[in-house]
Amino acid sequence: MKINNILYMAGFAALLVACSSDDVSPQYAERVPVVLSYTTQPQVETRAAAATNLNQDYIESNKSITVRISKYNAGAYTDYEYTTGAEGALTLPSPAPYYPLDGTNVDILAYYPATAGTSFTVSNDQTTDDGYTASDLMWATPITNQPKTTGHVALNFTHKMAKIIVNATAGTAVSQVNSVTLKQVKRIVSFNLTTGATGAADGAAEDVLVVSGNATASAAGAAVIPQQEITGALLEIGVTLSNGSTGTATYSVPSGKLFSANSYYTLNITVSYPEVGGTTAITGWTEGGTAIVQPSVQQQTFDVDNNAILTFNVKGVQFQMIAVKGGSYTTFGGVDVTGTLTDYYIGQTEVTNGLWNAVMGSKPQLWSATGENDGQPNDGDSYPVCYISWDDICTASTGFLDKLNAALAGQLPDGKTFRLPSEAQWEYAARGGTAKQDYTYAGSNNIDDVAWYTDNSAVDRVWAKQTHPVATKQANSLGLYDMSGNAMEWCQDVITTVVRNQGTDFVSTSGSSDRVTRGGDFYFPVEFCGVAERTWCPPTVSAFVYGFRLVLQ
């Protein structure tokens, strides 16, 4: 990218100076000052301006430029520092450059910034205009054998840096873009003050801040860096999610990208929730150096007949929902009743610590107990989350369900949301749905095949009973794991003591305020793990055995 007609030398003006000893020092007798000035040009847009203006080819006011002047072909340059002023003016340095009024012409070199030096280091914080412009090394095409006569001489500058422009926009379930950081940047480059040549980028790879403390729906910024190839992480974008938590999305160039001097590169990125906490590859650079990173949101289709599994991703934590074809049932809680369910999806496993942490930002505080027969959940990411109350899951805005639904907006099928299963949905799925199995437990009559419970969950002498990673026992006919044992599972319904015939998608809302729990757990005996067993607990209780699984409907 070339900067044309930015600075002009307004004469080596043949301004004849009176040469009396009264007003000119004898050493300057019969010499004239070399005067530089701007032509009138629009002032440059600042670095923080809109992205479309980040490539304006002007140097701002109040910036220092080094101009090097030598007699023609002598190579003995004298450096003068000029300062850009308003509306094209240049402030003459003191002392001003004087050259003899003879037939010897001059050579002219110039570079910006004036303080560049033979080893040039770009700033690691280019969030401000000063940090950016001071890093933008530029070199003017040499002017040789220039007569000292009245006239204008253009200084045509080129960038010795690569410019990276980032336009980041909040996407699905992201409310604010807070920061943009360039990763793995070598910030040092050698610079020859006579030839303008730069060397290979050097120094340890470091971060360069581009945007900081933005906290708006979009952010535009740019940074300049020495020419270099970057492979791996290129950008980190800090965001605030719609649920109020914060996170970082990383964008990488998997096979390497050469960022060339005198070129600029534009990244238009929409940051969506699934990208937060993970790494997204930047591909498809255009010839002009632009890459558009589309939001990685794929809306799922609710179709239990043709799509047996739906897969979702939250900050890199993947979970799957299994299709359950609706139908009628005649048994519920060990009682002969009738009811009907429409199609739904249910979690293949219980919600894990990893998924809870991805949505809520932290894991539940585990109960610290000791003793031979005490139970203790494990807080590993693949273990079922425990110490969860019904209120922790279902409270509006702050509960897990609302946060999960907000986080996956755009991925969810139209009109569908995550919630707890009804008691009827839970038992219907545990029995195998339309592929009903008349087993005592979910998938088997042998409890040890399908469940972690009090007799087999012990792993050491101190913690006699513990949770175990999900999906380590046998699944039922629908491919659902741990519906018997491991964590006790909350349901949507309030408990009713009398079970009657039920309508379509019935959910009990009257009776005790206690909420239904199903499936038994790692700490309870086998009697609680049957598919017909009904237990309950106040919705505020977060005991060490309670977890849950999801329904999508």
C-alpha positions in Angstrom: 0.0 0.0 0.0 1.6 3.3 -1.1 1.1 6.7 0.4 1.0 9.2 -2.4 1.5 13.0 -2.1 1.5 13.2 1.6 4.5 15.4 2.3 5.9 17.8 -0.1 9.2 19.7 0.0 8.2 23.2 -0.8 11.1 24.5 -2.3 14.4 23.8 -1.3 13.1 27.3 -1.9 15.7 29.6 -3.4 15.0 32.1 -0.7 18.1 34.3 -0.9 19.1 35.3 2.5 20.8 38.6 3.2 24.4 37.6 3.9 25.6 40.5 6.0 27.4 39.6 9.2 24.6 41.4 11.1 21.9 38.8 10.5 23.6 35.6 9.4 26.3 33.8 11.1 29.5 33.6 9.0 29.3 29.8 8.8 25.9 30.2 6.9 27.1 32.9 4.5 25.9 32.3 1.0 23.6 29.5 2.0 19.8 29.0 2.0 17.5 27.1 4.3 15.9 23.9 3.0 12.2 24.4 3.9 9.7 21.6 4.0 5.9 21.9 4.2 2.7 20.1 3.7 0.4 20.6 0.9 -3.2 21.1 2.1 -4.6 17.6 2.8 -7.5 16.4 4.9 -6.3 15.4 8.3 -6.0 11.6 8.9 -8.7 9.7 10.6 -7.6 8.3 13.9 -6.8 4.6 14.5 -10.0 4.1 16.5 -12.3 5.5 13.8 -14.6 3.3 11.8 -12.9 0.5 10.0 -13.5 1.9 6.6 -11.2 4.8 7.5 -8.3 2.8 9.0 -6.4 2.8 5.7 -6.4 6.5 5.0 -3.0 7.3 3.6 -2.2 10.5 5.6 0.1 11.2 8.5 -1.6 12.9 11.4 -0.8 16.3 12.8 1.8 16.7 15.5 3.8 13.7 14.4 7.6 13.7 14.0 9.3 12.8 10.7 13.0 12.4 10.1 14.3 14.0 6.8 17.8 13.0 5.9 19.7 15.3 3.5 23.1 14.8 1.9 25.1 16.3 -0.9 24.4 14.3 -4.1 26.1 10.9 -4.0 28.0 11.8 -0.9 26.1 9.5 1.4 26.9 11.7 4.4 23.4 12.4 5.6 22.4 15.0 8.2 19.1 14.2 10.0 16.5 16.8 10.7 13.3 16.3 12.6 10.2 18.0 11.3 6.8 18.1 13.0 3.5 17.9 11.1 1.1 20.7 11.9 -2.4 21.7 11.1 -3.6 21.9 7.5 -0.4 20.7 5.9 2.2 22.8 7.6 5.5 21.5 8.8 7.4 23.0 11.6 11.0 23.8 10.6 13.5 22.3 12.9 16.1 24.3 14.7 18.8 24.6 13.5 17.3 24.5 10.0 19.1 22.7 7.2 21.3 25.0 5.2 23.2 24.1 2.0 25.6 26.1 -0.1 24.3 28.0 -3.1 26.5 26.1 -5.5 25.8 23.6 -8.3 25.8 20.6 -6.0 22.4 18.9 -5.8 21.1 16.9 -2.8 19.8 13.5 -2.0 16.8 13.2 0.3 15.6 10.3 2.5 12.7 10.3 5.0 11.0 8.0 7.4 8.3 7.9 10.0 8.3 7.9 13.0 11.3 10.0 13.6 12.4 7.8 16.5 12.4 4.6 14.5 16.1 3.7 15.0 18.0 0.8 13.6 16.0 -1.7 15.7 12.3 -0.9 15.7 9.8 -2.4 18.1 6.0 -2.0 17.7 4.0 -1.3 20.8 2.3 -4.2 22.6 -0.6 -1.9 23.3 -2.1 -0.4 20.2 -5.5 0.4 21.7 -4.7 4.1 21.5 -3.9 6.2 18.5 -0.5 7.1 19.8 0.4 3.4 20.4 -0.8 2.6 16.9 0.8 5.4 14.9 4.1 5.2 16.8 4.3 1.5 15.6 3.5 2.3 11.9 7.0 2.3 10.4 7.1 4.1 7.0 9.8 4.8 4.5 9.8 7.4 1.7 11.1 6.6 -1.8 14.6 8.2 -2.0 15.0 11.4 -4.0 18.4 11.7 -5.6 20.2 14.5 -7.3 17.5 17.0 -6.4 18.3 20.6 -7.5 18.1 23.3 -4.9 15.5 25.3 -6.8 12.1 26.4 -6.1 9.5 23.7 -6.6 7.6 20.9 -4.8 9.1 17.5 -4.3 6.8 14.6 -3.3 7.7 12.3 -0.5 6.0 9.0 -1.4 5.9 6.8 1.6 5.3 3.0 1.8 4.5 1.0 4.9 7.2 -1.3 6.2 4.6 -2.9 8.5 1.7 -5.3 7.9 -1.6 -3.9 9.0 -4.3 -6.1 10.6 -7.8 -4.7 10.8 -10.4 -6.4 13.0 -14.1 -5.8 13.0 -15.7 -7.9 15.7 -19.5 -8.1 16.2 -21.5 -9.7 19.0 -23.4 -12.7 17.6 -25.8 -15.3 19.0 -26.1 -15.1 22.8 -23.2 -12.6 23.0 -24.1 -9.1 24.1 -20.8 -7.2 24.1 -17.4 -7.3 22.6 -14.9 -6.2 25.2 -11.4 -6.7 23.8 -9.4 -7.8 20.8 -5.8 -9.2 21.2 -3.4 -10.3 18.5 -1.5 -13.4 19.5 2.0 -14.8 18.8 3.4 -11.6 17.4 7.1 -10.9 17.0 7.4 -7.2 17.6 11.0 -6.4 16.7 12.4 -5.7 13.3 15.8 -4.3 12.1 15.6 -1.1 10.0 18.3 0.4 7.8 18.0 4.2 8.0 19.8 4.6 4.7 18.2 1.9 2.5 14.9 1.5 4.2 15.3 -2.3 4.3 13.8 -4.2 7.2 14.9 -7.6 8.4 13.0 -10.6 9.6 10.6 -10.2 12.5 12.5 -11.0 15.7 12.0 -11.3 19.5 9.7 -13.5 21.6 6.2 -14.0 20.3 3.9 -11.7 22.5 0.4 -10.4 22.6 -0.6 -7.1 21.1 -3.7 -5.4 22.4 -5.9 -4.0 19.6 -9.1 -3.1 21.5 -9.5 -2.9 25.3 -12.4 -2.0 27.6 -14.8 -1.7 24.7 -18.0 -3.2 26.2 -20.3 -2.5 23.2 -22.0 -4.6 20.6 -19.1 -4.3 18.1 -15.5 -3.3 18.1 -13.3 -2.0 15.3 -9.5 -1.6 15.6 -6.2 -2.1 13.8 -2.6 -2.9 14.7 0.6 -2.9 12.7 3.2 -5.6 13.0 6.5 -6.5 11.3 6.1 -8.8 8.3 5.9 -12.4 9.6 4.1 -15.7 9.2 1.8 -16.7 12.1 0.5 -20.2 12.6 -2.0 -21.1 15.3 -3.8 -18.7 17.5 -4.0 -15.3 15.9 -6.8 -13.5 17.7 -8.5 -13.6 21.1 -11.8 -11.7 21.5 -13.1 -11.2 24.9 -16.9 -11.0 25.2 -19.8 -10.7 27.6 -22.5 -13.3 27.1 -26.2 -12.6 27.1 -26.4 -14.3 30.5 -23.9 -11.8 31.9 -20.9 -14.1 32.2 -17.7 -13.4 30.3 -15.5 -15.5 28.1 -12.9 -15.5 25.3 -13.2 -16.8 21.7 -9.9 -17.7 20.0 -9.4 -17.6 16.2 -6.5 -19.4 14.5 -4.7 -19.7 11.2 -4.2 -23.5 11.1 -1.8 -23.8 8.2 0.0 -20.4 8.6 -0.6 -17.0 7.1 2.1 -14.6 5.9 1.4 -11.0 6.8 3.4 -9.0 4.3 4.8 -5.5 4.7 3.0 -2.8 2.8 -0.2 -4.9 2.9 -3.3 -4.9 5.0 -5.6 -7.7 6.2 -9.1 -7.4 7.3 -10.9 -9.8 9.6 -14.7 -9.5 9.9 -15.7 -11.7 12.8 -19.1 -12.4 14.3 -18.5 -13.9 17.7 -21.3 -16.4 18.7 -21.7 -18.3 21.9 -20.5 -21.7 20.6 -17.2 -20.1 19.7 -16.6 -18.8 23.3 -14.2 -21.1 25.1 -13.0 -22.8 21.9 -10.9 -22.2 18.9 -12.3 -21.4 15.4 -10.1 -21.7 12.3 -9.8 -18.6 10.0 -9.9 -19.8 6.4 -10.9 -18.3 3.0 -8.7 -15.3 2.8 -9.4 -13.3 -0.3 -6.6 -12.1 -2.6 -7.0 -8.6 -1.0 -6.4 -10.0 2.5 -10.0 -10.2 3.8 -11.4 -13.1 5.7 -15.0 -13.3 7.0 -15.6 -15.6 9.9 -19.3 -16.5 10.0 -21.0 -17.4 13.2 -20.7 -21.2 13.8 -24.4 -21.6 14.6 -26.3 -24.4 13.1 -30.0 -24.5 13.8 -31.2 -28.0 14.7 -34.3 -29.6 13.2 -36.8 -31.2 15.6 -37.6 -34.4 13.8 -37.6 -37.6 15.9 -38.5 -39.8 12.9 -35.5 -38.8 10.9 -33.0 -37.4 13.3 -32.4 -39.7 16.2 -29.7 -37.6 17.9 -29.3 -33.8 18.2 -25.8 -32.6 19.2 -25.2 -29.3 20.9 -22.0 -27.5 21.9 -21.4 -25.0 24.8 -17.9 -23.6 25.0 -16.5 -26.7 23.6 -18.6 -29.0 25.9 -20.6 -31.3 23.7 -23.8 -33.1 24.7 -26.4 -35.1 22.9 -30.2 -35.4 23.0 -31.9 -38.7 22.0 -35.2 -38.8 20.1 -38.2 -40.3 21.9 -41.2 -41.0 19.7 -44.3 -40.2 21.6 -47.1 -42.7 22.4 -49.4 -44.1 25.0 -48.4 -45.7 28.3 -50.4 -47.8 30.7 -48.0 -48.0 33.6 -46.8 -45.1 35.8 -45.1 -45.3 39.1 -46.2 -48.9 39.5 -49.8 -48.1 39.0 -52.0 -49.0 36.0 -53.0 -45.7 34.4 -53.3 -44.3 30.9 -51.6 -41.2 29.4 -50.1 -40.0 26.1 -46.9 -38.2 25.3 -46.0 -36.3 22.2 -42.5 -36.4 20.6 -39.5 -35.1 22.6 -35.7 -35.4 23.0 -34.1 -36.4 26.2 -30.5 -36.1 27.4 -28.4 -39.2 26.5 -26.7 -38.7 29.9 -27.2 -36.8 33.1 -25.9 -33.2 32.9 -22.2 -33.3 33.7 -20.0 -31.0 35.8 -18.4 -29.9 32.6 -21.7 -28.7 31.0 -22.8 -27.1 34.2 -19.6 -25.2 34.4 -19.7 -24.1 30.8 -23.2 -22.6 31.3 -23.0 -21.3 34.8 -19.3 -20.3 35.0 -18.5 -22.5 38.0 -19.1 -25.9 39.5 -21.2 -26.5 42.6 -19.5 -26.4 45.9 -19.1 -30.0 47.0 -20.0 -31.1 50.5 -16.8 -31.8 52.4 -17.4 -34.9 54.5 -15.3 -37.7 56.0 -16.1 -41.1 57.3 -16.2 -44.7 56.3 -19.7 -44.6 54.7 -20.1 -41.1 53.6 -21.0 -40.3 50.0 -19.2 -37.8 47.9 -19.8 -36.8 44.3 -16.8 -36.3 42.0 -16.2 -32.9 40.4 -14.5 -34.2 37.3 -16.0 -32.8 34.0 -17.3 -36.2 32.9 -19.2 -36.9 36.2 -22.8 -36.1 36.8 -23.3 -32.7 38.4 -24.6 -33.0 42.0 -25.5 -30.7 44.8 -28.1 -29.1 42.5 -31.5 -28.0 43.8 -34.6 -27.9 41.7 -34.5 -24.1 42.1 -30.9 -24.0 40.9 -32.1 -25.5 37.6 -35.5 -23.8 37.1 -35.3 -20.3 38.7 -36.1 -17.7 36.0 -33.1 -15.8 34.5 -30.5 -17.1 37.0 -31.2 -20.8 36.7 -29.4 -23.3 34.5 -32.3 -23.8 32.0 -32.8 -20.1 31.2 -29.1 -19.6 30.8 -28.7 -22.7 28.6 -31.6 -21.7 26.4 -30.2 -18.2 26.0 -26.7 -19.6 25.3 -28.0 -21.9 22.5 -30.4 -19.4 20.9 -30.0 -19.8 17.2 -29.2 -23.5 17.5 -32.5 -24.6 19.0 -35.3 -25.9 16.8 -38.0 -23.3 16.2 -40.2 -22.9 19.3 -38.3 -25.6 21.3 -36.6 -25.1 24.6 -34.7 -27.1 27.2 -36.5 -28.0 30.4 -36.7 -30.8 33.0 -38.6 -33.9 32.0 -42.0 -34.5 33.3 -42.3 -37.5 35.5 -44.2 -39.3 32.8 -41.5 -38.4 30.2 -38.8 -39.7 32.5 -40.4 -43.1 33.1 -41.5 -43.5 29.5 -37.9 -43.0 28.3 -36.4 -45.1 31.1 -38.6 -48.0 30.0 -37.5 -47.6 26.4 -40.3 -45.5 24.9 -42.1 -47.3 22.0 -39.4 -50.0 22.3 -40.6 -50.6 25.8 -38.6 -53.0 28.0 -40.3 -54.6 31.0 -37.2 -54.4 33.1 -37.1 -53.5 36.8 -34.2 -51.1 36.1 -33.5 -48.9 33.0 -32.2 -51.4 30.6 -31.8 -54.5 32.6 -33.1 -56.7 35.4 -29.6 -56.9 36.7 -28.9 -53.7 38.6 -25.1 -54.0 38.3 -25.3 -53.9 34.5 -26.9 -50.5 34.3 -26.4 -48.6 37.6 -24.0 -47.2 40.1 -25.7 -47.6 43.5 -24.7 -48.2 47.1 -23.3 -51.7 46.7 -20.9 -51.0 43.8 -20.1 -47.2 43.9 -17.3 -47.4 46.5 -13.9 -46.6 45.1 -11.7 -46.3 48.2 -11.8 -46.6 51.9 -12.3 -42.9 52.8 -15.1 -42.1 50.4 -17.0 -45.4 50.5 -19.5 -44.3 47.8 -18.9 -41.9 44.9 -20.4 -40.8 41.6 -18.8 -42.3 38.4 -18.3 -40.8 34.9 -21.6 -40.8 32.9 -22.2 -43.6 30.3 -19.9 -46.1 31.9 -22.7 -48.6 32.5 -24.9 -50.3 29.9 -27.5 -48.1 28.1 -31.2 -48.9 27.8 -32.9 -49.6 24.4 -33.1 -45.9 23.6 -29.4 -45.5 24.2 -29.9 -43.6 27.5 -27.3 -44.0 30.3 -27.6 -43.9 34.1 -31.4 -43.6 34.3 -30.9 -46.0 37.2 -28.3 -44.9 39.7 -25.4 -42.5 39.7 -27.3 -39.2 40.4 -30.9 -38.9 41.5 -32.7 -36.9 38.8 -35.1 -34.0 39.3 -38.3 -33.9 37.3 -40.6 -31.0 36.5 -43.7 -32.2 38.5 -44.8 -31.6 42.1 -45.4 -34.9 43.9 -48.9 -36.3 44.0 -49.7 -39.1 46.4 -52.5 -40.5 44.2 -51.7 -41.4 40.6 -54.6 -41.1 38.2 -55.1 -41.4 34.5 -53.3 -38.6 32.8 -53.9 -36.5 29.6 -51.4 -35.7 26.9 -48.1 -34.4 28.1 -49.4 -34.3 31.7 -47.4 -32.4 34.3 -48.5 -32.4 37.9 -48.7 -28.9 39.3 -51.0 -29.4 42.3 -50.3 -31.1 45.5 -47.3 -30.8 47.7 -44.7 -28.2 46.8 -42.1 -31.0 46.9 -40.7 -31.9 43.5 -40.4 -35.4 42.0 -37.0 -37.2 41.9 -36.4 -40.4 40.0 -33.9 -43.1 39.3 -32.0 -43.6 42.5 -28.4 -42.8 42.9 -24.9 -43.9 43.9 -25.6 -43.6 47.6 -29.0 -45.2 47.9 -29.8 -48.9 47.9 -31.1 -50.9 45.0 -34.8 -50.4 46.0 -34.7 -46.8 44.9 -33.2 -47.5 41.4 -36.2 -49.1 39.7 -37.9 -47.3 36.8 -41.2 -47.3 38.8 -39.8 -45.8 42.0 -41.0 -42.3 42.9 -39.2 -40.1 45.4 -39.4 -36.4 46.2 -37.7 -33.5 47.9 -38.3 -29.8 48.6 -37.2 -27.7 45.6 -34.7 -25.7 47.7 -32.7 -28.7 48.7 -29.3 -29.3 47.1 -28.2 -32.6 48.7 -25.2 -34.4 47.4 -27.2 -37.1 45.5 -29.3 -34.7 43.3 -28.6 -34.1 39.7 -30.7 -34.0 36.5 -31.0 -34.6 32.8 -32.6 -32.4 30.1 -35.6 -32.6 27.8 -36.0 -30.6 24.6 -39.6 -30.1 23.5 
